[in-house]
Amino acid sequence: FRSRGGGTPTPIRTPTLVLWAENDPILPVAWADNLAQFFPDHRLVRVPECGHFVQRERPDVVNREVAAFLDAP
């Protein structure tokens, strides 16, 4: 997120794709519940059977989801 002069964070309004591993031991998927306050125009994809390194562990999901996100109107 961005803040103006160290104050209240300004939401990022650019369309954002978030791929979050369901079994991430470092960043629990439950934290995704707070994304909307920082990224009001986001799309969350929970990646099953995946730990912390989504792009390495599930490149099939990453490729599919990124392509679909970039292809969306």
CHARMM internal coordinates of N, CA and C (Angstrom, degrees):
IC EDIT
DIST 1 N 1 CA 1.4349
DIST 1 CA 1 C 1.5081
ANGL 1 N 1 CA 1 C 110.62
DIST 1 C 2 N 1.2778
ANGL 1 CA 1 C 2 N 115.48
DIHE 1 N 1 CA 1 C 2 N 164.18
DIST 2 N 2 CA 1.4656
ANGL 1 C 2 N 2 CA 121.26
DIHE 1 CA 1 C 2 N 2 CA 178.21
DIST 2 CA 2 C 1.5196
ANGL 2 N 2 CA 2 C 108.58
DIHE 1 C 2 N 2 CA 2 C -112.11
DIST 2 C 3 N 1.2958
ANGL 2 CA 2 C 3 N 115.67
DIHE 2 N 2 CA 2 C 3 N 150.64
DIST 3 N 3 CA 1.4611
ANGL 2 C 3 N 3 CA 118.93
DIHE 2 CA 2 C 3 N 3 CA 173.46
DIST 3 CA 3 C 1.5087
ANGL 3 N 3 CA 3 C 108.22
DIHE 2 C 3 N 3 CA 3 C -131.52
DIST 3 C 4 N 1.2841
ANGL 3 CA 3 C 4 N 114.87
DIHE 3 N 3 CA 3 C 4 N 153.99
DIST 4 N 4 CA 1.4637
ANGL 3 C 4 N 4 CA 121.03
DIHE 3 CA 3 C 4 N 4 CA 178.69
DIST 4 CA 4 C 1.5145
ANGL 4 N 4 CA 4 C 108.08
DIHE 3 C 4 N 4 CA 4 C -101.20
DIST 4 C 5 N 1.3175
ANGL 4 CA 4 C 5 N 115.85
DIHE 4 N 4 CA 4 C 5 N 108.85
DIST 5 N 5 CA 1.4564
ANGL 4 C 5 N 5 CA 120.42
DIHE 4 CA 4 C 5 N 5 CA 178.14
DIST 5 CA 5 C 1.5158
ANGL 5 N 5 CA 5 C 113.85
DIHE 4 C 5 N 5 CA 5 C 63.22
DIST 5 C 6 N 1.3301
ANGL 5 CA 5 C 6 N 117.78
DIHE 5 N 5 CA 5 C 6 N 30.89
DIST 6 N 6 CA 1.4518
ANGL 5 C 6 N 6 CA 120.91
DIHE 5 CA 5 C 6 N 6 CA 177.85
DIST 6 CA 6 C 1.5124
ANGL 6 N 6 CA 6 C 114.02
DIHE 5 C 6 N 6 CA 6 C 78.17
DIST 6 C 7 N 1.3324
ANGL 6 CA 6 C 7 N 117.97
DIHE 6 N 6 CA 6 C 7 N 8.48
DIST 7 N 7 CA 1.4643
ANGL 6 C 7 N 7 CA 121.37
DIHE 6 CA 6 C 7 N 7 CA -178.82
DIST 7 CA 7 C 1.5163
ANGL 7 N 7 CA 7 C 112.48
DIHE 6 C 7 N 7 CA 7 C -88.90
DIST 7 C 8 N 1.2978
ANGL 7 CA 7 C 8 N 114.75
DIHE 7 N 7 CA 7 C 8 N -140.98
DIST 8 N 8 CA 1.4600
ANGL 7 C 8 N 8 CA 122.15
DIHE 7 CA 7 C 8 N 8 CA -178.35
DIST 8 CA 8 C 1.5262
ANGL 8 N 8 CA 8 C 111.04
DIHE 7 C 8 N 8 CA 8 C -66.29
DIST 8 C 9 N 1.3297
ANGL 8 CA 8 C 9 N 118.09
DIHE 8 N 8 CA 8 C 9 N 133.25
DIST 9 N 9 CA 1.4648
ANGL 8 C 9 N 9 CA 120.92
DIHE 8 CA 8 C 9 N 9 CA 178.76
DIST 9 CA 9 C 1.5288
ANGL 9 N 9 CA 9 C 111.17
DIHE 8 C 9 N 9 CA 9 C -60.41
DIST 9 C 10 N 1.3187
ANGL 9 CA 9 C 10 N 115.76
DIHE 9 N 9 CA 9 C 10 N 139.83
DIST 10 N 10 CA 1.4541
ANGL 9 C 10 N 10 CA 122.20
DIHE 9 CA 9 C 10 N 10 CA 175.53
DIST 10 CA 10 C 1.5238
ANGL 10 N 10 CA 10 C 107.94
DIHE 9 C 10 N 10 CA 10 C -95.90
DIST 10 C 11 N 1.3255
ANGL 10 CA 10 C 11 N 118.09
DIHE 10 N 10 CA 10 C 11 N 124.53
DIST 11 N 11 CA 1.4659
ANGL 10 C 11 N 11 CA 119.31
DIHE 10 CA 10 C 11 N 11 CA 179.77
DIST 11 CA 11 C 1.5290
ANGL 11 N 11 CA 11 C 111.58
DIHE 10 C 11 N 11 CA 11 C -60.29
DIST 11 C 12 N 1.3022
ANGL 11 CA 11 C 12 N 115.98
DIHE 11 N 11 CA 11 C 12 N 145.45
DIST 12 N 12 CA 1.4595
ANGL 11 C 12 N 12 CA 122.44
DIHE 11 CA 11 C 12 N 12 CA 176.03
DIST 12 CA 12 C 1.5137
ANGL 12 N 12 CA 12 C 106.51
DIHE 11 C 12 N 12 CA 12 C -91.24
DIST 12 C 13 N 1.3182
ANGL 12 CA 12 C 13 N 116.97
DIHE 12 N 12 CA 12 C 13 N 115.52
DIST 13 N 13 CA 1.4627
ANGL 12 C 13 N 13 CA 121.89
DIHE 12 CA 12 C 13 N 13 CA -172.37
DIST 13 CA 13 C 1.5185
ANGL 13 N 13 CA 13 C 113.78
DIHE 12 C 13 N 13 CA 13 C -94.80
DIST 13 C 14 N 1.3064
ANGL 13 CA 13 C 14 N 118.00
DIHE 13 N 13 CA 13 C 14 N 0.33
DIST 14 N 14 CA 1.4534
ANGL 13 C 14 N 14 CA 122.30
DIHE 13 CA 13 C 14 N 14 CA 176.47
DIST 14 CA 14 C 1.5328
ANGL 14 N 14 CA 14 C 108.70
DIHE 13 C 14 N 14 CA 14 C -69.10
DIST 14 C 15 N 1.3335
ANGL 14 CA 14 C 15 N 118.29
DIHE 14 N 14 CA 14 C 15 N 136.51
DIST 15 N 15 CA 1.4653
ANGL 14 C 15 N 15 CA 118.87
DIHE 14 CA 14 C 15 N 15 CA 176.03
DIST 15 CA 15 C 1.5288
ANGL 15 N 15 CA 15 C 110.37
DIHE 14 C 15 N 15 CA 15 C -53.56
DIST 15 C 16 N 1.3261
ANGL 15 CA 15 C 16 N 115.34
DIHE 15 N 15 CA 15 C 16 N 131.47
DIST 16 N 16 CA 1.4578
ANGL 15 C 16 N 16 CA 121.24
DIHE 15 CA 15 C 16 N 16 CA -172.82
DIST 16 CA 16 C 1.5241
ANGL 16 N 16 CA 16 C 110.72
DIHE 15 C 16 N 16 CA 16 C -132.80
DIST 16 C 17 N 1.3169
ANGL 16 CA 16 C 17 N 115.70
DIHE 16 N 16 CA 16 C 17 N 132.70
DIST 17 N 17 CA 1.4571
ANGL 16 C 17 N 17 CA 121.86
DIHE 16 CA 16 C 17 N 17 CA 174.56
DIST 17 CA 17 C 1.5232
ANGL 17 N 17 CA 17 C 107.76
DIHE 16 C 17 N 17 CA 17 C -101.48
DIST 17 C 18 N 1.3239
ANGL 17 CA 17 C 18 N 115.98
DIHE 17 N 17 CA 17 C 18 N 129.46
DIST 18 N 18 CA 1.4624
ANGL 17 C 18 N 18 CA 121.28
DIHE 17 CA 17 C 18 N 18 CA 177.78
DIST 18 CA 18 C 1.5226
ANGL 18 N 18 CA 18 C 107.55
DIHE 17 C 18 N 18 CA 18 C -121.38
DIST 18 C 19 N 1.3186
ANGL 18 CA 18 C 19 N 115.91
DIHE 18 N 18 CA 18 C 19 N 119.66
DIST 19 N 19 CA 1.4552
ANGL 18 C 19 N 19 CA 122.08
DIHE 18 CA 18 C 19 N 19 CA 174.36
DIST 19 CA 19 C 1.5243
ANGL 19 N 19 CA 19 C 106.88
DIHE 18 C 19 N 19 CA 19 C -103.78
DIST 19 C 20 N 1.3300
ANGL 19 CA 19 C 20 N 116.94
DIHE 19 N 19 CA 19 C 20 N 118.68
DIST 20 N 20 CA 1.4605
ANGL 19 C 20 N 20 CA 120.54
DIHE 19 CA 19 C 20 N 20 CA -173.88
DIST 20 CA 20 C 1.5200
ANGL 20 N 20 CA 20 C 109.16
DIHE 19 C 20 N 20 CA 20 C -124.77
DIST 20 C 21 N 1.3129
ANGL 20 CA 20 C 21 N 115.76
DIHE 20 N 20 CA 20 C 21 N 124.29
DIST 21 N 21 CA 1.4650
ANGL 20 C 21 N 21 CA 121.71
DIHE 20 CA 20 C 21 N 21 CA -179.74
DIST 21 CA 21 C 1.5222
ANGL 21 N 21 CA 21 C 110.61
DIHE 20 C 21 N 21 CA 21 C -70.69
DIST 21 C 22 N 1.3160
ANGL 21 CA 21 C 22 N 116.33
DIHE 21 N 21 CA 21 C 22 N 130.24
DIST 22 N 22 CA 1.4623
ANGL 21 C 22 N 22 CA 120.28
DIHE 21 CA 21 C 22 N 22 CA -179.16
DIST 22 CA 22 C 1.5230
ANGL 22 N 22 CA 22 C 113.50
DIHE 21 C 22 N 22 CA 22 C -68.53
DIST 22 C 23 N 1.3291
ANGL 22 CA 22 C 23 N 117.45
DIHE 22 N 22 CA 22 C 23 N -24.44
DIST 23 N 23 CA 1.4659
ANGL 22 C 23 N 23 CA 120.30
DIHE 22 CA 22 C 23 N 23 CA -178.23
DIST 23 CA 23 C 1.5266
ANGL 23 N 23 CA 23 C 112.58
DIHE 22 C 23 N 23 CA 23 C -111.55
DIST 23 C 24 N 1.3181
ANGL 23 CA 23 C 24 N 116.82
DIHE 23 N 23 CA 23 C 24 N 27.57
DIST 24 N 24 CA 1.4617
ANGL 23 C 24 N 24 CA 120.53
DIHE 23 CA 23 C 24 N 24 CA -178.50
DIST 24 CA 24 C 1.5263
ANGL 24 N 24 CA 24 C 109.92
DIHE 23 C 24 N 24 CA 24 C -67.90
DIST 24 C 25 N 1.3388
ANGL 24 CA 24 C 25 N 118.10
DIHE 24 N 24 CA 24 C 25 N 119.42
DIST 25 N 25 CA 1.4628
ANGL 24 C 25 N 25 CA 120.40
DIHE 24 CA 24 C 25 N 25 CA -179.33
DIST 25 CA 25 C 1.5296
ANGL 25 N 25 CA 25 C 112.88
DIHE 24 C 25 N 25 CA 25 C -79.18
DIST 25 C 26 N 1.3271
ANGL 25 CA 25 C 26 N 117.37
DIHE 25 N 25 CA 25 C 26 N -12.60
DIST 26 N 26 CA 1.4639
ANGL 25 C 26 N 26 CA 121.41
DIHE 25 CA 25 C 26 N 26 CA -176.54
DIST 26 CA 26 C 1.5267
ANGL 26 N 26 CA 26 C 111.64
DIHE 25 C 26 N 26 CA 26 C -100.39
DIST 26 C 27 N 1.3387
ANGL 26 CA 26 C 27 N 116.54
DIHE 26 N 26 CA 26 C 27 N -45.12
DIST 27 N 27 CA 1.4616
ANGL 26 C 27 N 27 CA 122.22
DIHE 26 CA 26 C 27 N 27 CA -179.78
DIST 27 CA 27 C 1.5363
ANGL 27 N 27 CA 27 C 108.36
DIHE 26 C 27 N 27 CA 27 C -118.62
DIST 27 C 28 N 1.3196
ANGL 27 CA 27 C 28 N 117.83
DIHE 27 N 27 CA 27 C 28 N 93.31
DIST 28 N 28 CA 1.4616
ANGL 27 C 28 N 28 CA 120.68
DIHE 27 CA 27 C 28 N 28 CA -177.07
DIST 28 CA 28 C 1.5274
ANGL 28 N 28 CA 28 C 112.02
DIHE 27 C 28 N 28 CA 28 C -58.99
DIST 28 C 29 N 1.3065
ANGL 28 CA 28 C 29 N 115.80
DIHE 28 N 28 CA 28 C 29 N 138.65
DIST 29 N 29 CA 1.4630
ANGL 28 C 29 N 29 CA 121.08
DIHE 28 CA 28 C 29 N 29 CA -178.32
DIST 29 CA 29 C 1.5337
ANGL 29 N 29 CA 29 C 111.31
DIHE 28 C 29 N 29 CA 29 C -60.43
DIST 29 C 30 N 1.3053
ANGL 29 CA 29 C 30 N 118.50
DIHE 29 N 29 CA 29 C 30 N -23.24
DIST 30 N 30 CA 1.4670
ANGL 29 C 30 N 30 CA 121.46
DIHE 29 CA 29 C 30 N 30 CA 177.55
DIST 30 CA 30 C 1.5286
ANGL 30 N 30 CA 30 C 111.52
DIHE 29 C 30 N 30 CA 30 C -60.76
DIST 30 C 31 N 1.3184
ANGL 30 CA 30 C 31 N 117.72
DIHE 30 N 30 CA 30 C 31 N -25.93
DIST 31 N 31 CA 1.4625
ANGL 30 C 31 N 31 CA 120.71
DIHE 30 CA 30 C 31 N 31 CA 178.51
DIST 31 CA 31 C 1.5255
ANGL 31 N 31 CA 31 C 111.66
DIHE 30 C 31 N 31 CA 31 C -66.09
DIST 31 C 32 N 1.3042
ANGL 31 CA 31 C 32 N 117.68
DIHE 31 N 31 CA 31 C 32 N -19.86
DIST 32 N 32 CA 1.4600
ANGL 31 C 32 N 32 CA 121.28
DIHE 31 CA 31 C 32 N 32 CA -179.58
DIST 32 CA 32 C 1.5259
ANGL 32 N 32 CA 32 C 111.73
DIHE 31 C 32 N 32 CA 32 C -63.04
DIST 32 C 33 N 1.3024
ANGL 32 CA 32 C 33 N 117.32
DIHE 32 N 32 CA 32 C 33 N -19.34
DIST 33 N 33 CA 1.4634
ANGL 32 C 33 N 33 CA 120.52
DIHE 32 CA 32 C 33 N 33 CA 179.40
DIST 33 CA 33 C 1.5300
ANGL 33 N 33 CA 33 C 112.65
DIHE 32 C 33 N 33 CA 33 C -60.29
DIST 33 C 34 N 1.3148
ANGL 33 CA 33 C 34 N 117.78
DIHE 33 N 33 CA 33 C 34 N -20.35
DIST 34 N 34 CA 1.4640
ANGL 33 C 34 N 34 CA 121.82
DIHE 33 CA 33 C 34 N 34 CA -177.94
DIST 34 CA 34 C 1.5248
ANGL 34 N 34 CA 34 C 114.08
DIHE 33 C 34 N 34 CA 34 C -97.06
DIST 34 C 35 N 1.3121
ANGL 34 CA 34 C 35 N 117.92
DIHE 34 N 34 CA 34 C 35 N 2.74
DIST 35 N 35 CA 1.4664
ANGL 34 C 35 N 35 CA 120.40
DIHE 34 CA 34 C 35 N 35 CA -176.27
DIST 35 CA 35 C 1.5244
ANGL 35 N 35 CA 35 C 113.79
DIHE 34 C 35 N 35 CA 35 C -60.77
DIST 35 C 36 N 1.3106
ANGL 35 CA 35 C 36 N 117.97
DIHE 35 N 35 CA 35 C 36 N -37.21
DIST 36 N 36 CA 1.4623
ANGL 35 C 36 N 36 CA 121.23
DIHE 35 CA 35 C 36 N 36 CA -174.15
DIST 36 CA 36 C 1.5276
ANGL 36 N 36 CA 36 C 113.37
DIHE 35 C 36 N 36 CA 36 C -60.30
DIST 36 C 37 N 1.3053
ANGL 36 CA 36 C 37 N 117.72
DIHE 36 N 36 CA 36 C 37 N -28.86
DIST 37 N 37 CA 1.4632
ANGL 36 C 37 N 37 CA 118.64
DIHE 36 CA 36 C 37 N 37 CA 179.95
DIST 37 CA 37 C 1.5350
ANGL 37 N 37 CA 37 C 112.24
DIHE 36 C 37 N 37 CA 37 C -72.00
DIST 37 C 38 N 1.3188
ANGL 37 CA 37 C 38 N 117.15
DIHE 37 N 37 CA 37 C 38 N -22.50
DIST 38 N 38 CA 1.4606
ANGL 37 C 38 N 38 CA 121.06
DIHE 37 CA 37 C 38 N 38 CA 179.20
DIST 38 CA 38 C 1.5252
ANGL 38 N 38 CA 38 C 112.46
DIHE 37 C 38 N 38 CA 38 C -105.02
DIST 38 C 39 N 1.3424
ANGL 38 CA 38 C 39 N 116.66
DIHE 38 N 38 CA 38 C 39 N -29.19
DIST 39 N 39 CA 1.4622
ANGL 38 C 39 N 39 CA 123.01
DIHE 38 CA 38 C 39 N 39 CA -178.41
DIST 39 CA 39 C 1.5243
ANGL 39 N 39 CA 39 C 108.42
DIHE 38 C 39 N 39 CA 39 C -131.66
DIST 39 C 40 N 1.3381
ANGL 39 CA 39 C 40 N 118.25
DIHE 39 N 39 CA 39 C 40 N 81.93
DIST 40 N 40 CA 1.4602
ANGL 39 C 40 N 40 CA 119.76
DIHE 39 CA 39 C 40 N 40 CA -175.65
DIST 40 CA 40 C 1.5288
ANGL 40 N 40 CA 40 C 113.78
DIHE 39 C 40 N 40 CA 40 C -62.63
DIST 40 C 41 N 1.3327
ANGL 40 CA 40 C 41 N 117.69
DIHE 40 N 40 CA 40 C 41 N -25.61
DIST 41 N 41 CA 1.4667
ANGL 40 C 41 N 41 CA 121.39
DIHE 40 CA 40 C 41 N 41 CA -179.59
DIST 41 CA 41 C 1.5291
ANGL 41 N 41 CA 41 C 109.03
DIHE 40 C 41 N 41 CA 41 C -111.22
DIST 41 C 42 N 1.3267
ANGL 41 CA 41 C 42 N 115.76
DIHE 41 N 41 CA 41 C 42 N 64.35
DIST 42 N 42 CA 1.4651
ANGL 41 C 42 N 42 CA 119.57
DIHE 41 CA 41 C 42 N 42 CA -177.95
DIST 42 CA 42 C 1.5306
ANGL 42 N 42 CA 42 C 111.08
DIHE 41 C 42 N 42 CA 42 C -116.05
DIST 42 C 43 N 1.2891
ANGL 42 CA 42 C 43 N 113.91
DIHE 42 N 42 CA 42 C 43 N 157.29
DIST 43 N 43 CA 1.4636
ANGL 42 C 43 N 43 CA 121.74
DIHE 42 CA 42 C 43 N 43 CA 172.90
DIST 43 CA 43 C 1.5173
ANGL 43 N 43 CA 43 C 106.28
DIHE 42 C 43 N 43 CA 43 C -123.22
DIST 43 C 44 N 1.3184
ANGL 43 CA 43 C 44 N 116.76
DIHE 43 N 43 CA 43 C 44 N 120.56
DIST 44 N 44 CA 1.4556
ANGL 43 C 44 N 44 CA 122.44
DIHE 43 CA 43 C 44 N 44 CA -179.43
DIST 44 CA 44 C 1.5184
ANGL 44 N 44 CA 44 C 109.43
DIHE 43 C 44 N 44 CA 44 C -100.73
DIST 44 C 45 N 1.3233
ANGL 44 CA 44 C 45 N 115.85
DIHE 44 N 44 CA 44 C 45 N 129.86
DIST 45 N 45 CA 1.4573
ANGL 44 C 45 N 45 CA 121.99
DIHE 44 CA 44 C 45 N 45 CA 173.57
DIST 45 CA 45 C 1.5231
ANGL 45 N 45 CA 45 C 106.57
DIHE 44 C 45 N 45 CA 45 C -120.28
DIST 45 C 46 N 1.3084
ANGL 45 CA 45 C 46 N 116.01
DIHE 45 N 45 CA 45 C 46 N 116.52
DIST 46 N 46 CA 1.4641
ANGL 45 C 46 N 46 CA 121.22
DIHE 45 CA 45 C 46 N 46 CA 176.11
DIST 46 CA 46 C 1.5215
ANGL 46 N 46 CA 46 C 107.08
DIHE 45 C 46 N 46 CA 46 C -85.47
DIST 46 C 47 N 1.3217
ANGL 46 CA 46 C 47 N 116.22
DIHE 46 N 46 CA 46 C 47 N 123.16
DIST 47 N 47 CA 1.4590
ANGL 46 C 47 N 47 CA 121.56
DIHE 46 CA 46 C 47 N 47 CA -175.40
DIST 47 CA 47 C 1.5290
ANGL 47 N 47 CA 47 C 109.08
DIHE 46 C 47 N 47 CA 47 C -97.59
DIST 47 C 48 N 1.3425
ANGL 47 CA 47 C 48 N 116.39
DIHE 47 N 47 CA 47 C 48 N 112.92
DIST 48 N 48 CA 1.4584
ANGL 47 C 48 N 48 CA 119.78
DIHE 47 CA 47 C 48 N 48 CA -178.95
DIST 48 CA 48 C 1.5195
ANGL 48 N 48 CA 48 C 112.00
DIHE 47 C 48 N 48 CA 48 C -75.07
DIST 48 C 49 N 1.3307
ANGL 48 CA 48 C 49 N 114.62
DIHE 48 N 48 CA 48 C 49 N 159.44
DIST 49 N 49 CA 1.4672
ANGL 48 C 49 N 49 CA 121.47
DIHE 48 CA 48 C 49 N 49 CA 177.17
DIST 49 CA 49 C 1.5244
ANGL 49 N 49 CA 49 C 111.61
DIHE 48 C 49 N 49 CA 49 C 52.77
DIST 49 C 50 N 1.3156
ANGL 49 CA 49 C 50 N 115.36
DIHE 49 N 49 CA 49 C 50 N 47.67
DIST 50 N 50 CA 1.4629
ANGL 49 C 50 N 50 CA 119.94
DIHE 49 CA 49 C 50 N 50 CA -175.78
DIST 50 CA 50 C 1.5198
ANGL 50 N 50 CA 50 C 109.72
DIHE 49 C 50 N 50 CA 50 C -146.19
DIST 50 C 51 N 1.3426
ANGL 50 CA 50 C 51 N 115.14
DIHE 50 N 50 CA 50 C 51 N 140.63
DIST 51 N 51 CA 1.4583
ANGL 50 C 51 N 51 CA 121.52
DIHE 50 CA 50 C 51 N 51 CA 176.35
DIST 51 CA 51 C 1.5163
ANGL 51 N 51 CA 51 C 110.34
DIHE 50 C 51 N 51 CA 51 C -94.13
DIST 51 C 52 N 1.3097
ANGL 51 CA 51 C 52 N 117.47
DIHE 51 N 51 CA 51 C 52 N -132.91
DIST 52 N 52 CA 1.4631
ANGL 51 C 52 N 52 CA 121.61
DIHE 51 CA 51 C 52 N 52 CA -172.42
DIST 52 CA 52 C 1.5399
ANGL 52 N 52 CA 52 C 114.50
DIHE 51 C 52 N 52 CA 52 C -80.89
DIST 52 C 53 N 1.3140
ANGL 52 CA 52 C 53 N 118.16
DIHE 52 N 52 CA 52 C 53 N -32.05
DIST 53 N 53 CA 1.4645
ANGL 52 C 53 N 53 CA 121.09
DIHE 52 CA 52 C 53 N 53 CA -172.84
DIST 53 CA 53 C 1.5257
ANGL 53 N 53 CA 53 C 111.24
DIHE 52 C 53 N 53 CA 53 C -101.49
DIST 53 C 54 N 1.3168
ANGL 53 CA 53 C 54 N 116.02
DIHE 53 N 53 CA 53 C 54 N 79.72
DIST 54 N 54 CA 1.4648
ANGL 53 C 54 N 54 CA 122.13
DIHE 53 CA 53 C 54 N 54 CA -173.94
DIST 54 CA 54 C 1.5211
ANGL 54 N 54 CA 54 C 111.72
DIHE 53 C 54 N 54 CA 54 C -56.33
DIST 54 C 55 N 1.3255
ANGL 54 CA 54 C 55 N 117.98
DIHE 54 N 54 CA 54 C 55 N -48.35
DIST 55 N 55 CA 1.4619
ANGL 54 C 55 N 55 CA 120.85
DIHE 54 CA 54 C 55 N 55 CA -176.38
DIST 55 CA 55 C 1.5279
ANGL 55 N 55 CA 55 C 112.73
DIHE 54 C 55 N 55 CA 55 C -64.13
DIST 55 C 56 N 1.3060
ANGL 55 CA 55 C 56 N 116.84
DIHE 55 N 55 CA 55 C 56 N -26.21
DIST 56 N 56 CA 1.4671
ANGL 55 C 56 N 56 CA 120.07
DIHE 55 CA 55 C 56 N 56 CA 179.02
DIST 56 CA 56 C 1.5308
ANGL 56 N 56 CA 56 C 111.83
DIHE 55 C 56 N 56 CA 56 C -87.95
DIST 56 C 57 N 1.3190
ANGL 56 CA 56 C 57 N 115.44
DIHE 56 N 56 CA 56 C 57 N -40.12
DIST 57 N 57 CA 1.4594
ANGL 56 C 57 N 57 CA 120.29
DIHE 56 CA 56 C 57 N 57 CA -175.19
DIST 57 CA 57 C 1.5284
ANGL 57 N 57 CA 57 C 113.69
DIHE 56 C 57 N 57 CA 57 C -82.29
DIST 57 C 58 N 1.3180
ANGL 57 CA 57 C 58 N 117.50
DIHE 57 N 57 CA 57 C 58 N -32.63
DIST 58 N 58 CA 1.4664
ANGL 57 C 58 N 58 CA 121.00
DIHE 57 CA 57 C 58 N 58 CA -177.28
DIST 58 CA 58 C 1.5371
ANGL 58 N 58 CA 58 C 110.91
DIHE 57 C 58 N 58 CA 58 C -135.21
DIST 58 C 59 N 1.3424
ANGL 58 CA 58 C 59 N 117.57
DIHE 58 N 58 CA 58 C 59 N 59.92
DIST 59 N 59 CA 1.4664
ANGL 58 C 59 N 59 CA 119.45
DIHE 58 CA 58 C 59 N 59 CA -179.10
DIST 59 CA 59 C 1.5235
ANGL 59 N 59 CA 59 C 112.85
DIHE 58 C 59 N 59 CA 59 C -59.96
DIST 59 C 60 N 1.3307
ANGL 59 CA 59 C 60 N 117.26
DIHE 59 N 59 CA 59 C 60 N -27.08
DIST 60 N 60 CA 1.4647
ANGL 59 C 60 N 60 CA 120.37
DIHE 59 CA 59 C 60 N 60 CA 177.51
DIST 60 CA 60 C 1.5268
ANGL 60 N 60 CA 60 C 111.11
DIHE 59 C 60 N 60 CA 60 C -62.11
DIST 60 C 61 N 1.3216
ANGL 60 CA 60 C 61 N 116.93
DIHE 60 N 60 CA 60 C 61 N -43.73
DIST 61 N 61 CA 1.4597
ANGL 60 C 61 N 61 CA 121.67
DIHE 60 CA 60 C 61 N 61 CA 179.34
DIST 61 CA 61 C 1.5275
ANGL 61 N 61 CA 61 C 110.06
DIHE 60 C 61 N 61 CA 61 C -68.78
DIST 61 C 62 N 1.3202
ANGL 61 CA 61 C 62 N 117.00
DIHE 61 N 61 CA 61 C 62 N -44.69
DIST 62 N 62 CA 1.4635
ANGL 61 C 62 N 62 CA 120.98
DIHE 61 CA 61 C 62 N 62 CA 179.92
DIST 62 CA 62 C 1.5226
ANGL 62 N 62 CA 62 C 110.21
DIHE 61 C 62 N 62 CA 62 C -58.82
DIST 62 C 63 N 1.3174
ANGL 62 CA 62 C 63 N 117.95
DIHE 62 N 62 CA 62 C 63 N -50.08
DIST 63 N 63 CA 1.4636
ANGL 62 C 63 N 63 CA 121.13
DIHE 62 CA 62 C 63 N 63 CA -178.98
DIST 63 CA 63 C 1.5245
ANGL 63 N 63 CA 63 C 111.36
DIHE 62 C 63 N 63 CA 63 C -60.06
DIST 63 C 64 N 1.3098
ANGL 63 CA 63 C 64 N 116.67
DIHE 63 N 63 CA 63 C 64 N -46.08
DIST 64 N 64 CA 1.4643
ANGL 63 C 64 N 64 CA 121.00
DIHE 63 CA 63 C 64 N 64 CA -178.99
DIST 64 CA 64 C 1.5253
ANGL 64 N 64 CA 64 C 111.84
DIHE 63 C 64 N 64 CA 64 C -62.86
DIST 64 C 65 N 1.3346
ANGL 64 CA 64 C 65 N 116.72
DIHE 64 N 64 CA 64 C 65 N -46.97
DIST 65 N 65 CA 1.4526
ANGL 64 C 65 N 65 CA 120.77
DIHE 64 CA 64 C 65 N 65 CA -176.00
DIST 65 CA 65 C 1.5335
ANGL 65 N 65 CA 65 C 113.41
DIHE 64 C 65 N 65 CA 65 C -70.98
DIST 65 C 66 N 1.3262
ANGL 65 CA 65 C 66 N 116.72
DIHE 65 N 65 CA 65 C 66 N -39.06
DIST 66 N 66 CA 1.4640
ANGL 65 C 66 N 66 CA 120.02
DIHE 65 CA 65 C 66 N 66 CA 177.59
DIST 66 CA 66 C 1.5197
ANGL 66 N 66 CA 66 C 110.20
DIHE 65 C 66 N 66 CA 66 C -65.90
DIST 66 C 67 N 1.3253
ANGL 66 CA 66 C 67 N 116.97
DIHE 66 N 66 CA 66 C 67 N -43.97
DIST 67 N 67 CA 1.4790
ANGL 66 C 67 N 67 CA 120.50
DIHE 66 CA 66 C 67 N 67 CA 178.65
DIST 67 CA 67 C 1.5261
ANGL 67 N 67 CA 67 C 110.71
DIHE 66 C 67 N 67 CA 67 C -60.84
DIST 67 C 68 N 1.3259
ANGL 67 CA 67 C 68 N 117.43
DIHE 67 N 67 CA 67 C 68 N -44.02
DIST 68 N 68 CA 1.4617
ANGL 67 C 68 N 68 CA 121.08
DIHE 67 CA 67 C 68 N 68 CA 179.48
DIST 68 CA 68 C 1.5275
ANGL 68 N 68 CA 68 C 111.06
DIHE 67 C 68 N 68 CA 68 C -65.47
DIST 68 C 69 N 1.3107
ANGL 68 CA 68 C 69 N 116.75
DIHE 68 N 68 CA 68 C 69 N -40.00
DIST 69 N 69 CA 1.4695
ANGL 68 C 69 N 69 CA 121.01
DIHE 68 CA 68 C 69 N 69 CA -179.49
DIST 69 CA 69 C 1.5341
ANGL 69 N 69 CA 69 C 110.51
DIHE 68 C 69 N 69 CA 69 C -65.09
DIST 69 C 70 N 1.3078
ANGL 69 CA 69 C 70 N 116.85
DIHE 69 N 69 CA 69 C 70 N -44.18
DIST 70 N 70 CA 1.4644
ANGL 69 C 70 N 70 CA 120.43
DIHE 69 CA 69 C 70 N 70 CA -179.58
DIST 70 CA 70 C 1.5250
ANGL 70 N 70 CA 70 C 112.48
DIHE 69 C 70 N 70 CA 70 C -71.80
DIST 70 C 71 N 1.3139
ANGL 70 CA 70 C 71 N 116.89
DIHE 70 N 70 CA 70 C 71 N -24.23
DIST 71 N 71 CA 1.4530
ANGL 70 C 71 N 71 CA 121.81
DIHE 70 CA 70 C 71 N 71 CA -179.72
DIST 71 CA 71 C 1.5313
ANGL 71 N 71 CA 71 C 112.76
DIHE 70 C 71 N 71 CA 71 C -85.60
DIST 71 C 72 N 1.3218
ANGL 71 CA 71 C 72 N 117.06
DIHE 71 N 71 CA 71 C 72 N -15.00
DIST 72 N 72 CA 1.4759
ANGL 71 C 72 N 72 CA 121.09
DIHE 71 CA 71 C 72 N 72 CA -177.37
DIST 72 CA 72 C 1.5284
ANGL 72 N 72 CA 72 C 110.26
DIHE 71 C 72 N 72 CA 72 C -68.55
DIST 72 C 73 N 1.3420
ANGL 72 CA 72 C 73 N 115.38
DIHE 72 N 72 CA 72 C 73 N 147.71
DIST 73 N 73 CA 1.4784
ANGL 72 C 73 N 73 CA 118.95
DIHE 72 CA 72 C 73 N 73 CA 179.16
DIST 73 CA 73 C 1.5113
ANGL 73 N 73 CA 73 C 112.73
DIHE 72 C 73 N 73 CA 73 C -66.95
END
COOR INIT
IC SEED 1 N 1 CA 1 C
IC BUILD
